[in-house]
Amino acid sequence: MSSAEFVYDGSAIDHTPDADLAMGEIVVQGDLVGITKRAIKADTLGAIAVEGVFDVPKTPASAVAFTVGQKVYVDGSNEPQTTATGNKLLGKAVLAAAADDDNVRVRLSQ
């Protein structure tokens, strides 16, 4: 059996987008979800964070509240949700967010 070779720590992974991405955009690749820490131009190698703590915007009108430790999912519009069905896991809330708050603080986890 051959040995695995260390490549990098994995807090960010390479990503080459088809379209320009702004800083702070959520990127979903299959079941892998990350957030851009810098803008990335289309067809240019960049990176998305898959670890770390981010304030993720949410639409207050969606009336979604989060408790500390609750799993945070994103839907097809990258809106934070509390249900797994049809959504992708982003991470866990590390700060409670009321339904009318503009953000939820999330620790990314895969």
Secondary structure, DSSP 8 states (H G I E B T S, - for coil): ----------SEEEE--SS-B-TT-EEEETTEEEEESS-B-TTS-EEEESSSEEEEE--GGG---B-TT-EEEE-TT--EES--TT-EEEEEESS-B-TT-SEEEEEE--
